[in-house]
Amino acid sequence: MNKKDVLLGFLIGITTTLLGSYLFITFFTEFKFIAGIQIMKSQGNLGKIITLGSILTLIAFGILLKMNKEMMARGVVLAVIALAILTLFI
């Protein structure tokens, strides 16, 4: 059960980051999502977009802690760590 909770938390973390990145590109730039990703990558700003998208992950983390789902919250933290390492290489 613990491994399932951590995996589910990891998926929640990745999903909320992707959703946050989508919302940021859609609302704060004039580009569509795929074109925005390509343009931001060519400008070297893709890591910053992923970081801004992680704000929703913070909200998910707080909600999971309020619901006493510590293992899922641990998976969310694991997703943030994985995304931080990913942004170092982008």
PyMOL Python script that loads the backbone (N, CA, C, O; Angstrom):
from pymol import cmd

cmd.read_pdbstr("""\
ATOM      1  N   MET A   1       0.821  -1.190   0.000  1.00  0.00           N
ATOM      2  CA  MET A   1       0.000   0.000   0.000  1.00  0.00           C
ATOM      3  C   MET A   1       0.865   1.254   0.000  1.00  0.00           C
ATOM      4  O   MET A   1       0.510   2.244  -0.640  1.00  0.00           O
ATOM      5  N   ASN A   2       1.987   1.231   0.701  1.00  0.00           N
ATOM      6  CA  ASN A   2       2.834   2.418   0.769  1.00  0.00           C
ATOM      7  C   ASN A   2       3.427   2.775  -0.587  1.00  0.00           C
ATOM      8  O   ASN A   2       3.499   3.950  -0.946  1.00  0.00           O
ATOM      9  N   LYS A   3       3.856   1.753  -1.349  1.00  0.00           N
ATOM     10  CA  LYS A   3       4.431   2.020  -2.660  1.00  0.00           C
ATOM     11  C   LYS A   3       3.384   2.593  -3.602  1.00  0.00           C
ATOM     12  O   LYS A   3       3.688   3.457  -4.424  1.00  0.00           O
ATOM     13  N   LYS A   4       2.147   2.110  -3.481  1.00  0.00           N
ATOM     14  CA  LYS A   4       1.069   2.644  -4.312  1.00  0.00           C
ATOM     15  C   LYS A   4       0.799   4.104  -3.979  1.00  0.00           C
ATOM     16  O   LYS A   4       0.573   4.918  -4.875  1.00  0.00           O
ATOM     17  N   ASP A   5       0.821   4.434  -2.703  1.00  0.00           N
ATOM     18  CA  ASP A   5       0.569   5.813  -2.287  1.00  0.00           C
ATOM     19  C   ASP A   5       1.679   6.746  -2.760  1.00  0.00           C
ATOM     20  O   ASP A   5       1.408   7.860  -3.211  1.00  0.00           O
ATOM     21  N   VAL A   6       2.919   6.296  -2.660  1.00  0.00           N
ATOM     22  CA  VAL A   6       4.035   7.121  -3.114  1.00  0.00           C
ATOM     23  C   VAL A   6       3.955   7.317  -4.627  1.00  0.00           C
ATOM     24  O   VAL A   6       4.181   8.420  -5.125  1.00  0.00           O
ATOM     25  N   LEU A   7       3.634   6.249  -5.356  1.00  0.00           N
ATOM     26  CA  LEU A   7       3.504   6.353  -6.811  1.00  0.00           C
ATOM     27  C   LEU A   7       2.359   7.281  -7.190  1.00  0.00           C
ATOM     28  O   LEU A   7       2.494   8.094  -8.104  1.00  0.00           O
ATOM     29  N   LEU A   8       1.243   7.165  -6.500  1.00  0.00           N
ATOM     30  CA  LEU A   8       0.112   8.051  -6.769  1.00  0.00           C
ATOM     31  C   LEU A   8       0.475   9.504  -6.464  1.00  0.00           C
ATOM     32  O   LEU A   8       0.099  10.405  -7.215  1.00  0.00           O
ATOM     33  N   GLY A   9       1.189   9.737  -5.387  1.00  0.00           N
ATOM     34  CA  GLY A   9       1.651  11.080  -5.061  1.00  0.00           C
ATOM     35  C   GLY A   9       2.609  11.617  -6.110  1.00  0.00           C
ATOM     36  O   GLY A   9       2.561  12.797  -6.458  1.00  0.00           O
ATOM     37  N   PHE A  10       3.485  10.745  -6.618  1.00  0.00           N
ATOM     38  CA  PHE A  10       4.407  11.145  -7.682  1.00  0.00           C
ATOM     39  C   PHE A  10       3.634  11.565  -8.924  1.00  0.00           C
ATOM     40  O   PHE A  10       3.945  12.584  -9.542  1.00  0.00           O
ATOM     41  N   LEU A  11       2.629  10.780  -9.286  1.00  0.00           N
ATOM     42  CA  LEU A  11       1.803  11.118 -10.449  1.00  0.00           C
ATOM     43  C   LEU A  11       1.027  12.412 -10.230  1.00  0.00           C
ATOM     44  O   LEU A  11       0.871  13.208 -11.156  1.00  0.00           O
ATOM     45  N   ILE A  12       0.547  12.622  -9.019  1.00  0.00           N
ATOM     46  CA  ILE A  12      -0.145  13.876  -8.699  1.00  0.00           C
ATOM     47  C   ILE A  12       0.818  15.049  -8.856  1.00  0.00           C
ATOM     48  O   ILE A  12       0.444  16.088  -9.401  1.00  0.00           O
ATOM     49  N   GLY A  13       2.038  14.893  -8.389  1.00  0.00           N
ATOM     50  CA  GLY A  13       3.036  15.955  -8.496  1.00  0.00           C
ATOM     51  C   GLY A  13       3.377  16.297  -9.936  1.00  0.00           C
ATOM     52  O   GLY A  13       3.460  17.472 -10.294  1.00  0.00           O
ATOM     53  N   ILE A  14       3.575  15.279 -10.766  1.00  0.00           N
ATOM     54  CA  ILE A  14       3.892  15.508 -12.179  1.00  0.00           C
ATOM     55  C   ILE A  14       2.698  16.141 -12.891  1.00  0.00           C
ATOM     56  O   ILE A  14       2.860  17.075 -13.676  1.00  0.00           O
ATOM     57  N   THR A  15       1.497  15.625 -12.611  1.00  0.00           N
ATOM     58  CA  THR A  15       0.293  16.133 -13.268  1.00  0.00           C
ATOM     59  C   THR A  15       0.018  17.584 -12.901  1.00  0.00           C
ATOM     60  O   THR A  15      -0.300  18.392 -13.773  1.00  0.00           O
ATOM     61  N   THR A  16       0.135  17.919 -11.632  1.00  0.00           N
ATOM     62  CA  THR A  16      -0.133  19.302 -11.233  1.00  0.00           C
ATOM     63  C   THR A  16       0.918  20.257 -11.795  1.00  0.00           C
ATOM     64  O   THR A  16       0.606  21.409 -12.095  1.00  0.00           O
ATOM     65  N   THR A  17       2.148  19.797 -11.939  1.00  0.00           N
ATOM     66  CA  THR A  17       3.172  20.644 -12.546  1.00  0.00           C
ATOM     67  C   THR A  17       2.879  20.873 -14.023  1.00  0.00           C
ATOM     68  O   THR A  17       3.014  21.990 -14.521  1.00  0.00           O
ATOM     69  N   LEU A  18       2.477  19.815 -14.723  1.00  0.00           N
ATOM     70  CA  LEU A  18       2.115  19.978 -16.133  1.00  0.00           C
ATOM     71  C   LEU A  18       0.907  20.889 -16.289  1.00  0.00           C
ATOM     72  O   LEU A  18       0.867  21.723 -17.193  1.00  0.00           O
ATOM     73  N   LEU A  19      -0.074  20.730 -15.414  1.00  0.00           N
ATOM     74  CA  LEU A  19      -1.254  21.591 -15.460  1.00  0.00           C
ATOM     75  C   LEU A  19      -0.881  23.042 -15.172  1.00  0.00           C
ATOM     76  O   LEU A  19      -1.364  23.951 -15.847  1.00  0.00           O
ATOM     77  N   GLY A  20      -0.038  23.262 -14.188  1.00  0.00           N
ATOM     78  CA  GLY A  20       0.399  24.620 -13.869  1.00  0.00           C
ATOM     79  C   GLY A  20       1.185  25.250 -15.007  1.00  0.00           C
ATOM     80  O   GLY A  20       1.021  26.437 -15.289  1.00  0.00           O
ATOM     81  N   SER A  21       2.037  24.467 -15.663  1.00  0.00           N
ATOM     82  CA  SER A  21       2.785  24.979 -16.810  1.00  0.00           C
ATOM     83  C   SER A  21       1.847  25.319 -17.959  1.00  0.00           C
ATOM     84  O   SER A  21       2.013  26.338 -18.629  1.00  0.00           O
ATOM     85  N   TYR A  22       0.865  24.460 -18.179  1.00  0.00           N
ATOM     86  CA  TYR A  22      -0.124  24.717 -19.233  1.00  0.00           C
ATOM     87  C   TYR A  22      -0.887  26.005 -18.951  1.00  0.00           C
ATOM     88  O   TYR A  22      -1.057  26.841 -19.838  1.00  0.00           O
ATOM     89  N   LEU A  23      -1.341  26.159 -17.718  1.00  0.00           N
ATOM     90  CA  LEU A  23      -2.091  27.363 -17.359  1.00  0.00           C
ATOM     91  C   LEU A  23      -1.229  28.615 -17.493  1.00  0.00           C
ATOM     92  O   LEU A  23      -1.708  29.648 -17.959  1.00  0.00           O
ATOM     93  N   PHE A  24       0.031  28.533 -17.090  1.00  0.00           N
ATOM     94  CA  PHE A  24       0.907  29.697 -17.194  1.00  0.00           C
ATOM     95  C   PHE A  24       1.123  30.095 -18.648  1.00  0.00           C
ATOM     96  O   PHE A  24       1.012  31.271 -18.995  1.00  0.00           O
ATOM     97  N   ILE A  25       1.430  29.121 -19.499  1.00  0.00           N
ATOM     98  CA  ILE A  25       1.674  29.435 -20.910  1.00  0.00           C
ATOM     99  C   ILE A  25       0.403  29.947 -21.575  1.00  0.00           C
ATOM    100  O   ILE A  25       0.459  30.874 -22.383  1.00  0.00           O
ATOM    101  N   THR A  26      -0.736  29.358 -21.248  1.00  0.00           N
ATOM    102  CA  THR A  26      -1.991  29.760 -21.879  1.00  0.00           C
ATOM    103  C   THR A  26      -2.417  31.159 -21.460  1.00  0.00           C
ATOM    104  O   THR A  26      -2.835  31.952 -22.303  1.00  0.00           O
ATOM    105  N   PHE A  27      -2.319  31.475 -20.181  1.00  0.00           N
ATOM    106  CA  PHE A  27      -2.842  32.748 -19.695  1.00  0.00           C
ATOM    107  C   PHE A  27      -1.845  33.908 -19.775  1.00  0.00           C
ATOM    108  O   PHE A  27      -2.261  35.051 -19.960  1.00  0.00           O
ATOM    109  N   PHE A  28      -0.563  33.648 -19.643  1.00  0.00           N
ATOM    110  CA  PHE A  28       0.402  34.736 -19.541  1.00  0.00           C
ATOM    111  C   PHE A  28       1.273  34.921 -20.775  1.00  0.00           C
ATOM    112  O   PHE A  28       2.126  35.810 -20.794  1.00  0.00           O
ATOM    113  N   THR A  29       1.081  34.110 -21.797  1.00  0.00           N
ATOM    114  CA  THR A  29       1.772  34.326 -23.068  1.00  0.00           C
ATOM    115  C   THR A  29       0.735  34.309 -24.174  1.00  0.00           C
ATOM    116  O   THR A  29      -0.411  33.914 -23.961  1.00  0.00           O
ATOM    117  N   GLU A  30       1.142  34.738 -25.348  1.00  0.00           N
ATOM    118  CA  GLU A  30       0.209  34.744 -26.472  1.00  0.00           C
ATOM    119  C   GLU A  30       0.299  33.469 -27.304  1.00  0.00           C
ATOM    120  O   GLU A  30      -0.312  33.379 -28.369  1.00  0.00           O
ATOM    121  N   PHE A  31       1.055  32.485 -26.827  1.00  0.00           N
ATOM    122  CA  PHE A  31       1.266  31.253 -27.572  1.00  0.00           C
ATOM    123  C   PHE A  31       0.284  30.167 -27.146  1.00  0.00           C
ATOM    124  O   PHE A  31      -0.269  30.206 -26.047  1.00  0.00           O
ATOM    125  N   LYS A  32       0.082  29.207 -28.028  1.00  0.00           N
ATOM    126  CA  LYS A  32      -0.602  27.976 -27.654  1.00  0.00           C
ATOM    127  C   LYS A  32       0.395  27.119 -26.876  1.00  0.00           C
ATOM    128  O   LYS A  32       1.583  27.438 -26.830  1.00  0.00           O
ATOM    129  N   PHE A  33      -0.082  26.034 -26.264  1.00  0.00           N
ATOM    130  CA  PHE A  33       0.765  25.281 -25.333  1.00  0.00           C
ATOM    131  C   PHE A  33       1.997  24.681 -26.013  1.00  0.00           C
ATOM    132  O   PHE A  33       3.119  24.907 -25.560  1.00  0.00           O
ATOM    133  N   ILE A  34       1.805  23.922 -27.091  1.00  0.00           N
ATOM    134  CA  ILE A  34       2.936  23.244 -27.736  1.00  0.00           C
ATOM    135  C   ILE A  34       3.904  24.265 -28.331  1.00  0.00           C
ATOM    136  O   ILE A  34       5.119  24.133 -28.188  1.00  0.00           O
ATOM    137  N   ALA A  35       3.358  25.286 -29.001  1.00  0.00           N
ATOM    138  CA  ALA A  35       4.222  26.326 -29.566  1.00  0.00           C
ATOM    139  C   ALA A  35       4.950  27.076 -28.451  1.00  0.00           C
ATOM    140  O   ALA A  35       6.119  27.432 -28.600  1.00  0.00           O
ATOM    141  N   GLY A  36       4.266  27.313 -27.346  1.00  0.00           N
ATOM    142  CA  GLY A  36       4.887  27.994 -26.213  1.00  0.00           C
ATOM    143  C   GLY A  36       6.027  27.193 -25.620  1.00  0.00           C
ATOM    144  O   GLY A  36       7.065  27.752 -25.266  1.00  0.00           O
ATOM    145  N   ILE A  37       5.841  25.880 -25.507  1.00  0.00           N
ATOM    146  CA  ILE A  37       6.908  25.010 -24.994  1.00  0.00           C
ATOM    147  C   ILE A  37       8.126  25.078 -25.910  1.00  0.00           C
ATOM    148  O   ILE A  37       9.257  25.198 -25.439  1.00  0.00           O
ATOM    149  N   GLN A  38       7.890  25.001 -27.224  1.00  0.00           N
ATOM    150  CA  GLN A  38       9.002  25.038 -28.175  1.00  0.00           C
ATOM    151  C   GLN A  38       9.727  26.380 -28.138  1.00  0.00           C
ATOM    152  O   GLN A  38      10.956  26.422 -28.177  1.00  0.00           O
ATOM    153  N   ILE A  39       8.979  27.462 -28.063  1.00  0.00           N
ATOM    154  CA  ILE A  39       9.595  28.790 -28.032  1.00  0.00           C
ATOM    155  C   ILE A  39      10.358  28.999 -26.728  1.00  0.00           C
ATOM    156  O   ILE A  39      11.475  29.517 -26.735  1.00  0.00           O
ATOM    157  N   MET A  40       9.759  28.597 -25.615  1.00  0.00           N
ATOM    158  CA  MET A  40      10.441  28.758 -24.328  1.00  0.00           C
ATOM    159  C   MET A  40      11.712  27.912 -24.261  1.00  0.00           C
ATOM    160  O   MET A  40      12.707  28.326 -23.666  1.00  0.00           O
ATOM    161  N   LYS A  41      11.675  26.731 -24.871  1.00  0.00           N
ATOM    162  CA  LYS A  41      12.872  25.894 -24.882  1.00  0.00           C
ATOM    163  C   LYS A  41      13.966  26.532 -25.727  1.00  0.00           C
ATOM    164  O   LYS A  41      15.138  26.502 -25.352  1.00  0.00           O
ATOM    165  N   SER A  42      13.588  27.114 -26.873  1.00  0.00           N
ATOM    166  CA  SER A  42      14.596  27.751 -27.724  1.00  0.00           C
ATOM    167  C   SER A  42      15.182  28.996 -27.059  1.00  0.00           C
ATOM    168  O   SER A  42      16.336  29.343 -27.312  1.00  0.00           O
ATOM    169  N   GLN A  43      14.406  29.665 -26.218  1.00  0.00           N
ATOM    170  CA  GLN A  43      14.900  30.839 -25.505  1.00  0.00           C
ATOM    171  C   GLN A  43      15.629  30.471 -24.212  1.00  0.00           C
ATOM    172  O   GLN A  43      16.244  31.326 -23.576  1.00  0.00           O
ATOM    173  N   GLY A  44      15.557  29.211 -23.832  1.00  0.00           N
ATOM    174  CA  GLY A  44      16.220  28.765 -22.609  1.00  0.00           C
ATOM    175  C   GLY A  44      15.409  29.010 -21.353  1.00  0.00           C
ATOM    176  O   GLY A  44      15.969  29.047 -20.257  1.00  0.00           O
ATOM    177  N   ASN A  45      14.098  29.180 -21.486  1.00  0.00           N
ATOM    178  CA  ASN A  45      13.241  29.480 -20.342  1.00  0.00           C
ATOM    179  C   ASN A  45      12.357  28.309 -19.917  1.00  0.00           C
ATOM    180  O   ASN A  45      11.478  28.486 -19.074  1.00  0.00           O
ATOM    181  N   LEU A  46      12.566  27.136 -20.471  1.00  0.00           N
ATOM    182  CA  LEU A  46      11.684  26.011 -20.163  1.00  0.00           C
ATOM    183  C   LEU A  46      11.790  25.595 -18.696  1.00  0.00           C
ATOM    184  O   LEU A  46      10.782  25.236 -18.086  1.00  0.00           O
ATOM    185  N   GLY A  47      12.965  25.636 -18.135  1.00  0.00           N
ATOM    186  CA  GLY A  47      13.133  25.302 -16.717  1.00  0.00           C
ATOM    187  C   GLY A  47      12.365  26.248 -15.813  1.00  0.00           C
ATOM    188  O   GLY A  47      11.825  25.838 -14.786  1.00  0.00           O
ATOM    189  N   LYS A  48      12.319  27.507 -16.197  1.00  0.00           N
ATOM    190  CA  LYS A  48      11.577  28.493 -15.411  1.00  0.00           C
ATOM    191  C   LYS A  48      10.076  28.245 -15.496  1.00  0.00           C
ATOM    192  O   LYS A  48       9.356  28.436 -14.517  1.00  0.00           O
ATOM    193  N   ILE A  49       9.607  27.822 -16.663  1.00  0.00           N
ATOM    194  CA  ILE A  49       8.184  27.511 -16.832  1.00  0.00           C
ATOM    195  C   ILE A  49       7.809  26.310 -15.970  1.00  0.00           C
ATOM    196  O   ILE A  49       6.759  26.307 -15.328  1.00  0.00           O
ATOM    197  N   ILE A  50       8.663  25.296 -15.955  1.00  0.00           N
ATOM    198  CA  ILE A  50       8.395  24.118 -15.123  1.00  0.00           C
ATOM    199  C   ILE A  50       8.380  24.507 -13.646  1.00  0.00           C
ATOM    200  O   ILE A  50       7.556  24.013 -12.877  1.00  0.00           O
ATOM    201  N   THR A  51       9.281  25.381 -13.261  1.00  0.00           N
ATOM    202  CA  THR A  51       9.329  25.831 -11.869  1.00  0.00           C
ATOM    203  C   THR A  51       8.069  26.596 -11.491  1.00  0.00           C
ATOM    204  O   THR A  51       7.519  26.385 -10.410  1.00  0.00           O
ATOM    205  N   LEU A  52       7.606  27.479 -12.368  1.00  0.00           N
ATOM    206  CA  LEU A  52       6.370  28.209 -12.095  1.00  0.00           C
ATOM    207  C   LEU A  52       5.163  27.271 -12.077  1.00  0.00           C
ATOM    208  O   LEU A  52       4.211  27.496 -11.330  1.00  0.00           O
ATOM    209  N   GLY A  53       5.203  26.227 -12.892  1.00  0.00           N
ATOM    210  CA  GLY A  53       4.121  25.249 -12.894  1.00  0.00           C
ATOM    211  C   GLY A  53       4.060  24.446 -11.612  1.00  0.00           C
ATOM    212  O   GLY A  53       3.018  23.879 -11.283  1.00  0.00           O
ATOM    213  N   SER A  54       5.158  24.391 -10.888  1.00  0.00           N
ATOM    214  CA  SER A  54       5.197  23.626  -9.642  1.00  0.00           C
ATOM    215  C   SER A  54       4.455  24.299  -8.495  1.00  0.00           C
ATOM    216  O   SER A  54       4.325  23.710  -7.422  1.00  0.00           O
ATOM    217  N   ILE A  55       3.972  25.502  -8.696  1.00  0.00           N
ATOM    218  CA  ILE A  55       3.215  26.182  -7.640  1.00  0.00           C
ATOM    219  C   ILE A  55       1.951  25.396  -7.295  1.00  0.00           C
ATOM    220  O   ILE A  55       1.564  25.322  -6.129  1.00  0.00           O
ATOM    221  N   LEU A  56       1.308  24.809  -8.307  1.00  0.00           N
ATOM    222  CA  LEU A  56       0.124  23.984  -8.030  1.00  0.00           C
ATOM    223  C   LEU A  56       0.481  22.744  -7.216  1.00  0.00           C
ATOM    224  O   LEU A  56      -0.341  22.239  -6.452  1.00  0.00           O
ATOM    225  N   THR A  57       1.697  22.262  -7.381  1.00  0.00           N
ATOM    226  CA  THR A  57       2.141  21.100  -6.618  1.00  0.00           C
ATOM    227  C   THR A  57       2.199  21.425  -5.129  1.00  0.00           C
ATOM    228  O   THR A  57       1.912  20.570  -4.291  1.00  0.00           O
ATOM    229  N   LEU A  58       2.566  22.642  -4.808  1.00  0.00           N
ATOM    230  CA  LEU A  58       2.587  23.082  -3.412  1.00  0.00           C
ATOM    231  C   LEU A  58       1.186  23.020  -2.804  1.00  0.00           C
ATOM    232  O   LEU A  58       1.020  22.620  -1.651  1.00  0.00           O
ATOM    233  N   ILE A  59       0.196  23.413  -3.576  1.00  0.00           N
ATOM    234  CA  ILE A  59      -1.192  23.351  -3.104  1.00  0.00           C
ATOM    235  C   ILE A  59      -1.611  21.898  -2.884  1.00  0.00           C
ATOM    236  O   ILE A  59      -2.234  21.572  -1.874  1.00  0.00           O
ATOM    237  N   ALA A  60      -1.265  21.027  -3.839  1.00  0.00           N
ATOM    238  CA  ALA A  60      -1.596  19.605  -3.695  1.00  0.00           C
ATOM    239  C   ALA A  60      -0.907  19.008  -2.470  1.00  0.00           C
ATOM    240  O   ALA A  60      -1.497  18.195  -1.759  1.00  0.00           O
ATOM    241  N   PHE A  61       0.331  19.409  -2.226  1.00  0.00           N
ATOM    242  CA  PHE A  61       1.070  18.929  -1.060  1.00  0.00           C
ATOM    243  C   PHE A  61       0.363  19.332   0.231  1.00  0.00           C
ATOM    244  O   PHE A  61       0.213  18.513   1.138  1.00  0.00           O
ATOM    245  N   GLY A  62      -0.066  20.569   0.318  1.00  0.00           N
ATOM    246  CA  GLY A  62      -0.779  21.038   1.510  1.00  0.00           C
ATOM    247  C   GLY A  62      -2.086  20.308   1.730  1.00  0.00           C
ATOM    248  O   GLY A  62      -2.429  19.965   2.862  1.00  0.00           O
ATOM    249  N   ILE A  63      -2.818  20.067   0.649  1.00  0.00           N
ATOM    250  CA  ILE A  63      -4.091  19.346   0.764  1.00  0.00           C
ATOM    251  C   ILE A  63      -3.854  17.918   1.244  1.00  0.00           C
ATOM    252  O   ILE A  63      -4.584  17.422   2.102  1.00  0.00           O
ATOM    253  N   LEU A  64      -2.837  17.257   0.694  1.00  0.00           N
ATOM    254  CA  LEU A  64      -2.544  15.883   1.110  1.00  0.00           C
ATOM    255  C   LEU A  64      -2.127  15.816   2.576  1.00  0.00           C
ATOM    256  O   LEU A  64      -2.484  14.868   3.276  1.00  0.00           O
ATOM    257  N   LEU A  65      -1.389  16.792   3.040  1.00  0.00           N
ATOM    258  CA  LEU A  65      -1.018  16.801   4.458  1.00  0.00           C
ATOM    259  C   LEU A  65      -2.232  17.039   5.346  1.00  0.00           C
ATOM    260  O   LEU A  65      -2.339  16.449   6.422  1.00  0.00           O
ATOM    261  N   LYS A  66      -3.145  17.895   4.908  1.00  0.00           N
ATOM    262  CA  LYS A  66      -4.372  18.137   5.681  1.00  0.00           C
ATOM    263  C   LYS A  66      -5.214  16.872   5.790  1.00  0.00           C
ATOM    264  O   LYS A  66      -5.876  16.646   6.803  1.00  0.00           O
ATOM    265  N   MET A  67      -5.186  16.045   4.737  1.00  0.00           N
ATOM    266  CA  MET A  67      -5.972  14.808   4.719  1.00  0.00           C
ATOM    267  C   MET A  67      -5.228  13.643   5.365  1.00  0.00           C
ATOM    268  O   MET A  67      -5.703  12.509   5.309  1.00  0.00           O
ATOM    269  N   ASN A  68      -4.070  13.899   5.979  1.00  0.00           N
ATOM    270  CA  ASN A  68      -3.235  12.868   6.617  1.00  0.00           C
ATOM    271  C   ASN A  68      -2.803  11.773   5.639  1.00  0.00           C
ATOM    272  O   ASN A  68      -2.791  10.592   5.986  1.00  0.00           O
ATOM    273  N   LYS A  69      -2.454  12.168   4.438  1.00  0.00           N
ATOM    274  CA  LYS A  69      -1.933  11.250   3.417  1.00  0.00           C
ATOM    275  C   LYS A  69      -0.434  11.508   3.262  1.00  0.00           C
ATOM    276  O   LYS A  69       0.019  12.009   2.233  1.00  0.00           O
ATOM    277  N   GLU A  70       0.322  11.158   4.296  1.00  0.00           N
ATOM    278  CA  GLU A  70       1.739  11.478   4.326  1.00  0.00           C
ATOM    279  C   GLU A  70       2.525  10.770   3.226  1.00  0.00           C
ATOM    280  O   GLU A  70       3.452  11.354   2.666  1.00  0.00           O
ATOM    281  N   MET A  71       2.179   9.540   2.906  1.00  0.00           N
ATOM    282  CA  MET A  71       2.915   8.810   1.875  1.00  0.00           C
ATOM    283  C   MET A  71       2.668   9.416   0.497  1.00  0.00           C
ATOM    284  O   MET A  71       3.584   9.482  -0.322  1.00  0.00           O
ATOM    285  N   MET A  72       1.446   9.855   0.236  1.00  0.00           N
ATOM    286  CA  MET A  72       1.178  10.536  -1.031  1.00  0.00           C
ATOM    287  C   MET A  72       1.922  11.863  -1.084  1.00  0.00           C
ATOM    288  O   MET A  72       2.458  12.237  -2.127  1.00  0.00           O
ATOM    289  N   ALA A  73       1.957  12.571   0.032  1.00  0.00           N
ATOM    290  CA  ALA A  73       2.698  13.836   0.090  1.00  0.00           C
ATOM    291  C   ALA A  73       4.185  13.587  -0.143  1.00  0.00           C
ATOM    292  O   ALA A  73       4.865  14.411  -0.755  1.00  0.00           O
ATOM    293  N   ARG A  74       4.683  12.470   0.335  1.00  0.00           N
ATOM    294  CA  ARG A  74       6.080  12.109   0.100  1.00  0.00           C
ATOM    295  C   ARG A  74       6.327  11.873  -1.391  1.00  0.00           C
ATOM    296  O   ARG A  74       7.384  12.231  -1.909  1.00  0.00           O
ATOM    297  N   GLY A  75       5.360  11.276  -2.076  1.00  0.00           N
ATOM    298  CA  GLY A  75       5.462  11.093  -3.523  1.00  0.00           C
ATOM    299  C   GLY A  75       5.462  12.415  -4.271  1.00  0.00           C
ATOM    300  O   GLY A  75       6.153  12.563  -5.279  1.00  0.00           O
ATOM    301  N   VAL A  76       4.686  13.379  -3.781  1.00  0.00           N
ATOM    302  CA  VAL A  76       4.672  14.711  -4.392  1.00  0.00           C
ATOM    303  C   VAL A  76       6.042  15.366  -4.238  1.00  0.00           C
ATOM    304  O   VAL A  76       6.543  15.987  -5.175  1.00  0.00           O
ATOM    305  N   VAL A  77       6.643  15.231  -3.067  1.00  0.00           N
ATOM    306  CA  VAL A  77       7.986  15.785  -2.850  1.00  0.00           C
ATOM    307  C   VAL A  77       8.988  15.098  -3.772  1.00  0.00           C
ATOM    308  O   VAL A  77       9.882  15.751  -4.310  1.00  0.00           O
ATOM    309  N   LEU A  78       8.848  13.792  -3.958  1.00  0.00           N
ATOM    310  CA  LEU A  78       9.721  13.060  -4.871  1.00  0.00           C
ATOM    311  C   LEU A  78       9.580  13.587  -6.294  1.00  0.00           C
ATOM    312  O   LEU A  78      10.572  13.703  -7.013  1.00  0.00           O
ATOM    313  N   ALA A  79       8.355  13.906  -6.707  1.00  0.00           N
ATOM    314  CA  ALA A  79       8.134  14.467  -8.042  1.00  0.00           C
ATOM    315  C   ALA A  79       8.804  15.825  -8.182  1.00  0.00           C
ATOM    316  O   ALA A  79       9.381  16.127  -9.227  1.00  0.00           O
ATOM    317  N   VAL A  80       8.736  16.640  -7.150  1.00  0.00           N
ATOM    318  CA  VAL A  80       9.379  17.959  -7.193  1.00  0.00           C
ATOM    319  C   VAL A  80      10.892  17.809  -7.292  1.00  0.00           C
ATOM    320  O   VAL A  80      11.544  18.553  -8.024  1.00  0.00           O
ATOM    321  N   ILE A  81      11.447  16.857  -6.565  1.00  0.00           N
ATOM    322  CA  ILE A  81      12.893  16.614  -6.638  1.00  0.00           C
ATOM    323  C   ILE A  81      13.277  16.142  -8.033  1.00  0.00           C
ATOM    324  O   ILE A  81      14.281  16.591  -8.587  1.00  0.00           O
ATOM    325  N   ALA A  82      12.481  15.234  -8.608  1.00  0.00           N
ATOM    326  CA  ALA A  82      12.756  14.747  -9.961  1.00  0.00           C
ATOM    327  C   ALA A  82      12.669  15.882 -10.980  1.00  0.00           C
ATOM    328  O   ALA A  82      13.491  15.961 -11.893  1.00  0.00           O
ATOM    329  N   LEU A  83      11.687  16.753 -10.828  1.00  0.00           N
ATOM    330  CA  LEU A  83      11.559  17.884 -11.751  1.00  0.00           C
ATOM    331  C   LEU A  83      12.693  18.886 -11.568  1.00  0.00           C
ATOM    332  O   LEU A  83      13.137  19.499 -12.539  1.00  0.00           O
ATOM    333  N   ALA A  84      13.161  19.058 -10.345  1.00  0.00           N
ATOM    334  CA  ALA A  84      14.296  19.958 -10.108  1.00  0.00           C
ATOM    335  C   ALA A  84      15.550  19.426 -10.792  1.00  0.00           C
ATOM    336  O   ALA A  84      16.311  20.192 -11.384  1.00  0.00           O
ATOM    337  N   ILE A  85      15.762  18.129 -10.713  1.00  0.00           N
ATOM    338  CA  ILE A  85      16.907  17.527 -11.394  1.00  0.00           C
ATOM    339  C   ILE A  85      16.737  17.649 -12.903  1.00  0.00           C
ATOM    340  O   ILE A  85      17.706  17.904 -13.618  1.00  0.00           O
ATOM    341  N   LEU A  86      15.513  17.468 -13.392  1.00  0.00           N
ATOM    342  CA  LEU A  86      15.238  17.599 -14.825  1.00  0.00           C
ATOM    343  C   LEU A  86      15.531  19.012 -15.320  1.00  0.00           C
ATOM    344  O   LEU A  86      16.091  19.186 -16.402  1.00  0.00           O
ATOM    345  N   THR A  87      15.160  20.012 -14.544  1.00  0.00           N
ATOM    346  CA  THR A  87      15.392  21.390 -14.980  1.00  0.00           C
ATOM    347  C   THR A  87      16.875  21.749 -15.008  1.00  0.00           C
ATOM    348  O   THR A  87      17.269  22.688 -15.700  1.00  0.00           O
ATOM    349  N   LEU A  88      17.691  21.023 -14.272  1.00  0.00           N
ATOM    350  CA  LEU A  88      19.132  21.257 -14.350  1.00  0.00           C
ATOM    351  C   LEU A  88      19.689  20.864 -15.709  1.00  0.00           C
ATOM    352  O   LEU A  88      20.659  21.459 -16.180  1.00  0.00           O
ATOM    353  N   PHE A  89      19.083  19.868 -16.340  1.00  0.00           N
ATOM    354  CA  PHE A  89      19.590  19.350 -17.605  1.00  0.00           C
ATOM    355  C   PHE A  89      18.903  19.938 -18.830  1.00  0.00           C
ATOM    356  O   PHE A  89      19.334  19.684 -19.954  1.00  0.00           O
ATOM    357  N   ILE A  90      17.852  20.714 -18.636  1.00  0.00           N
ATOM    358  CA  ILE A  90      17.144  21.303 -19.795  1.00  0.00           C
ATOM    359  C   ILE A  90      17.822  22.597 -20.178  1.00  0.00           C
ATOM    360  O   ILE A  90      17.396  23.261 -21.124  1.00  0.00           O
TER     361      ILE A  90
END
""", "prot")
cmd.dss("prot")
cmd.show_as("cartoon", "prot")
cmd.util.cbc("prot")
cmd.orient("prot")
